[in-house]
Amino acid sequence: MLQVKPFSNPALLAAVVLTTGLKLMLLYVAPIAQFFGAQPLDGNDLLLYSGFSLLLFLYLEREKLWRVRRRTANTHA
């Protein structure tokens, strides 16, 4: 299924880690959060956010799988 290894693009991996770190700083470092008017997420909100993110990820992966299978079926038809 995977045509490209997940960690083969170090620039993409660095960008994901950097943006995740910046988002967490925005929420959980008090001076930054206060400057932007952000409030930390409690455990339930963080769990809800993570769950919806996982659902979106799974949906997109399922869609890619469906497209590959459809393309393969049309090639063999």
Secondary structure as UniProt FT lines:
FT   TURN            6..7
FT   HELIX           10..28
FT   HELIX           30..36
FT   HELIX           43..76
//
